Amino acid sequence: MNTHIPTLLLREWMQHKRGWLTAAFAPPLLFLCILLIPSATVQGLPGDKLPLTATMVLAVSTMSVYGICLLIALFQLPGLARRDVQDRSIEFWLSLPGRPSESIAATVLAHAWLAPLGGLLVGTLLGGPIAAAVVAKQEGLAAVGTLPWGEMLTLVAPMLLRAIVGTALLLLWLAPAIFTLMAASAWLKRLGVPVVLVGGGVAVTVLKKAYDIEWPLQALQSLVQQASHALFGSEMVLGEALKAGDTAAIWQWAVQDLGRAVSQLASLEFIGWAAVAAAGFALLVLKRQRAG
């Protein structure tokens, strides 16, 4: 079966690349520029453990840029459901052989998966210069040359691979919220997101306070927890392995943590949320078809 998703992904890149590149490069470059100011100082870092310090700075840079790109993408997605209708490009896209389901899937994949992964790679790329600048500020430029960059990258590599796979799992767990908000935005326009968020919050509160029904709140709390565990489930074990500089322990953590996250996809909870996501996706497709 032919698919037009690669072409549609290219369309998303052409339309949003400036915003994606700004979100990925601006924060680390700004922080790097601040570090290069002669009057800027770095304090409170353990000077007797420079490799650990540099590795932690590299990891923080990577995850910070990733988090920024992910949050921006998730914030934009609901509004994108109205984009093609508002600018009338929906008439052009519906005239192409591609199906509405493909254009919706491409939009979500581009913003909620590929854009954060791009931020992850940019954060890692610029994390090296940031780590070097932090070490140079604290211990002097000569200390940068003593850093075991190969060992540092070896320690970070399992975390990067875990985050890359975890992003796909995160998207699966966030799909119910993403498609629900996008469907509400498509059908109710600007009122869609406030209606879902405020109305859902009020409904959950009333059920709990007035009728002592707690399962909707518990289900939402569990969804948030599962989404966070899709990326990292046992941060304490990872922190201990990083402090020890044990590459084997970090790889073991990555494999075990990923295995636990993947196993949750076989749960009844995930199946239930997948049904919610499918309903939201179907409503989006129906609205896209009617818009033509």
Disulfide bonds with the S-S distance in Angstrom:
none
